[in-house]
Amino acid sequence: MTTGIRLFMSIPRSVSSNAAAASGRQGPPVVEPLHCSAVLTHHWLVRRRGGEKVLEALCELLPDSPIYTLVHDPEGAGADWPEVRTSFLQRIPGGRRHYAKLLPLMPLAARRLRLPPVDLVVCSDAAIAKAMRPDPRSKVVCYCHSPMRYVWDLAETYRASVPWLLRPFWKRTAARLRAADRQAAERVDLFVANSRHVGDRIRRHYGRDSVVVHPPVDLPPAPATGTREDFYLCVGHHVPYKRLDLAVAACRRLKRKLVVIGNGPVVARLRGTQDQSVSFLGYQPDDVLRDHYRRAKALLFPGEEDFGIVPVEAIAHGCPVIAYGVGGASETVADGQTGVLFEQQTVESLAAAMERADSLTFESGAMHVHTQRFSRARFLREMRGLLLAVLK
């Protein structure tokens, strides 16, 4: 198979350079679609988050290409996609809402999806979508959001969420899923990682090189203006590894106000301990989220993320980010310039970073410039160059 390094070296410098795409233009960028037969694959299409923003951009690059996915929930992810084709998991009662419980069936469901004979298969994957069966003549490019974290890096953490009657079987199930995932990775011609952090995981788990192309972020057209208010912000779908509990505890220790946007299992648990210093707003539309980015004193980001679109969105709106300095945040947050990084996932370390941020000045214009290397236009240009190189 062609390695990612050789392919990357064949891409024109004007395509692979972040600086060349950092124009700050918003709206649909002028990038010519690829003219080839192609299909898109995605792990599951149940809500619109970071992975789905990548899929949207890929749809722009490969218009009219059908999407193959394990499960599609039009209510959560919308119905405004190109043609969507699903696996047999779609027909299981409750499968669209409780797809995570069907994890042991996913390799079988993916393998039973035979892809048509096309030039190019572009796989947007954080699970097992790469196991869908391509035609032998197709080139397969996998944009990897992360190797399946619940069976690789977080297998023991995920075990705690498995029904207790099934926990004795989890170790064997996780090993079987890892083997299926590794086997599926062998059919990929090129891995594209969303960060260096994920590139390291791809090398560790699959033994493969990858090219890093950061995902597209919707950026404001101009730097933020206005006065910052006296509250901190947490945004996302709050699951345990995102460590919302640290943000709540640090704000309570320092007697600071915290606004939490987004839902998730951790919100339900922490809401029971709510006091006047913490406000849980639940899901909010984009205009409300952008308003909070423009007003918050800082965004708290205490989890280890594969990339993390939220910190980039915050920085683009002039909101400093106080983040755990491992994972994607170490690639997007410039310590002392666009935020503050802390070294340990403890209340003490986060609280110290918040106090350090109090002594710093963050310039919104420079922060806005910093985020241009994560623009949608840059993503489309880099991905187009990679796909052309694969097709040669």
N, C-alpha and C positions, 0 to 999 in steps of 0.2 A: 504493500500500500504506500501511496505517496505520503511522506511525512509533512506535518504542518510547517516545519521549519523551511523545507525546500519550497513549498507553495508560497509561503510568506515572502521569501526572497525574490519570487518571480513577479510580485505585485508592483506596479509602478509606484514610485515614491509619492507622487501626488495623491494616490489613493490611500496608502497606508499611513500617511502622516496625519495626526490629530490636528496639528496646527492648520493644515490646508483646509480643514472643514470647519474651523472655529469662526464662522462668520456671524453667529448669533441670529441668523434668520429663523423666523418661526413660520408655522403653517407648513404645507406640503413642500419639501425641498425639491429642487429640480434635479432629479436623478432618474435617468432613463431606465425603465423596467427591463428586466432580462427577457430576451426572446428565446425561450426554450420550453420544452415540455417538462413540467415539474409538479410535484405534490409537496404539501407541507404536513408534518406530523407534530403532534403536541401531546403531552402526557394526559392531562384532563382539562376540559374547558368548562369550568364551573363558576368562575368569578373573574373580574378584571383587575389583575394586580401586575406586578412587574413582569412576570413571564408572558402575560397576555399582551403587554405593551410591545414586547419584542415580537410576538406573533403578528400583531397589527402592522408593524413596520415591515416584516417579511412578506405580508400580504400585499403591501404597496410595491415591494420589489418584484414579487412574482404574482401579478394580478391574475385572477380567475383560476388560480391553482386550488384544487380542493384540499380541505383539511381533514386528516384522519386523526382521531383522538379516541381514547378509551371511553370517556363519558362526556356528554355535553348537557349542561343545564342552561337553557336559554334565559331563564329568569335571572340567574346570577351573572352569567357571562354575556348575555345579550344574544339576539338572533340576527344581528347585522353582520354576519361573517359570510365569506364565500361558502360554497357547498360544504357541509360538515358530515362526515361519515364516521360512525361510532362502532364500538365492539359489542359483543354480546352482553357486557356488563350493563349497557344502557337499558336492557330489557329486564334486568333483575329488579323486582319491586324495591323501591327506596335507594336504588343504586346511584342515582344522580345526586342525592343529598348525603348518602353515607358511603361514598366511594372509598374512603380511607379504610373502611372495614373489609373491603374486598381485595386488599393488598396481596394476599397469597394467590389470588386468581389472575393478577395482572400480567405476569409473563405469558400465561396461556392465552389470555385475551389479546395481547399484543401480537403474538406469533400467528394467531388465526386471522389477523388483518393482512391480507395480501395486497400489496401496492401495485398499481398498474405499471406497465413498461414505459417509463419516462426517462428523460435525460438526467434529471436531478431530483433527489429527495433531500429536503431540508428539514431537519428534525429539531424542534425546540423542546428540550427535555430536562426535567428534573427527576425523572423516575425511569420508566422502562419503555418509553415510546420508541427508542432506538431498536427495540426487538421486533417491531413491525417488519414484515417480510418484503424487501424490495426485489424488483426484477434484477437478474444478474447483470444486465447492461447499465443499470442506474448507478450514478455516482451519489454517495451518501455523505452529507455534511451535517454534523450534529452541533448545534449551538447549545452548549451544556450550561444550564443554570447552576447545576451541582450534581455530582453523582448522588444517587438515592441516599439521602442522609440518614433516614430511619433504619437502613440496614448496613450502612458503613460506619460513619462517625458517631451516630447517635443511637446505635442499636439497643444499648442497655436503657437509655432514657426512654425510648419508644416502648420498650417492654412494659414499663409501668402503666402505659395507657391501654394495653391489651387486656380484655376481660380476663379476670383471674383464673377462670377455668381453662383458658387457652395459654396462659403464660408458660406452663411447662414445655409447650411445643414451640415457643417463640425462637429459641436459639437455633433449632433445626430449620425452622421456616426462614429465618434471616439468612442462614448459610445457603439455602437453596436459592433465595432471591439474589444474593450476591453472585452466585455462580451464573444465574441466568443473565444478570446485568453485565457481567464481565464477558460472557459469550456474545451478547448483542453488540458490545463495543468493538468486537473484532471485525464486524462488517462495515464499520464507519471508515470512510476514506479520509476525512479531515475532522478533527475536533476543534471547535472554537469555544474558548472559555470566556465567561463574562468578567473575569478578574484573574489576576495572577494567583490569588488565593485558591480559586477553583482550578486553575491550571495545575497547581501543585497536587490537588486531590486527584485530578485525572491521571497524572503521572503515577501517583502512589497506588491508586486502585485499579487502573486499566493498563498501566505500563505504556502509555501513549503520550506523545508530545501534543501541544495544542498552540493555537494562535489566540491571543487575547484581543477581543473586541468588546469594549464596554457597552452595555445596553443603552438604548435611547432614552433620554429624559426630556420631558416637556419643560422648557425653560421660558421664563418671562422675557419679553422683548427688551426690557430696560432694568437697570438696578433699582432696588427698593429705596423709597424715601420715607421719612416719618420717624417718629420716636418709638423706641422699643418700650414695651410695657413690662410690668414686674410679675411675669409668670413664665414658667418653663412649659415645654410641649413634648408629648410622646405621641407618635403616629404609627399606625400599622394594624395588622391582624395579630393580636397579642396572644402568642403561644408561649409555652414555658421558656424555650431557649432564647427568646427576645429579651428576657429579664426585666420586664416592667416592674417587678417587685423591687428591684434595686433602685429604680428611679423614684418610686413612691417612698421607699424608706429614706433615701438621701434627702428628698424634699422635706419630709417630716423632721428629720434630724436638724436640718438647717432652717426650719420654719419658712420654707419657700412655697409658693403656690405652683401647682402642677395641673395642666389641662391634658387629658387623655382623649385622643380621637381614634376611633376604631373599636371593633369588637374582638371577640375571641374568648377562649376558655379561661384565660387568666383574669380578664376583666370581670367575669362573673364571680370569681373568687375574691378578688380584691375590692369589689364594690361593697361587699359586706363589711369591710373595715373602713369605709369611706369617712372622711372627716372634712372640715371646712377648707382644708388646704389642698384637697384633690377633687377635681371635677371630671366626671366621666361623661363625655358627650356622645359616645357611640359613633356609628357611621355618620359621616358628614359629606356633602357634595363638594366638588372641587373648588368652587368659589369660596366656600367657608374655610376649607383647608388652606387655600392661598392667603386668605385674610389673616389666619392665625400665624402662618409663616412670617407675614410682614410685621406682625405685632409682638411676637414672643421674644423674650429675652434670649433664649437659646433652646435648641432641640436637644433632648437627652436621648442617647442611642446606646444603651448598655449591653446589647446582645452582640454575638458574633455572627455576622451576616456574610453570605457568599459575595454579594456586591453591595446592595442597599441603595435603592433609588431614592428613598426618603431623605437621607442626608444631603444628596445632591440637590434635590428640590428645595430644601430649606436654605442651603448656602446660596442658591441662585436668587432667592428672595431676601438675601441679606441677613438671614437668621444663623448665627453661629451654631456649630454642632459640638456637643460634648459627648465623645464616643469612646467605646472600648477599642483600644488600638490594635486589634487583631482582626484579620479578615478584610472584607471589602472596604471598611471605613479607613483602614490604613492607606488605601490607594486613592481615596476621594477627599479626605479631610487633611488639610495642611496645618499641622500643629502650630498654634500661635498666630496663624493668618486667617484661616476660615473656621477655626474652632480649637478645641483642646482634646488631646487623646489621653486616656488613662490606662494604666498597665494591668490592673487586677480587677476582676469582677467581684468587687466588694463594695459595701456601702461607704466605707472609709475612703477608698480610692476615688469613687465617683464624687463624693462630697468635696474632696480636696481639689479635684479638677474643676468643679463648679466655682469654688472660691478662687482658684487661679484665674479662671475666665473673667472674674470680676475686675481683675487688675489690667486686663488687656483691652485694646481698642480694635474693633473689626470694621474695615472700610467696605461698604456695600458695593461700590464700583469694582474694586479689585476682586471681591467675592464673585460677582457676576461674570467677570472675565474668566475666572478660574473654572467655572462650570461649563464653558463653551466646548471643552474637549469631550463633553458627554452629550452633545446635541444629537438630535434625530438625523440631521443632514450628515453628520460625521459617521454615524452608525451605518446609514444606507450606502454611503460611498465605500466604506471599508468592506462591508459585507458583499457589495456588488463586485469589488475587485477580487475578493477571495473566491466567490462562486465562479467568476470567469476563469480564474486560474485553474480551478478544479475541472472545469469543462474542457480545457484545452487537450 
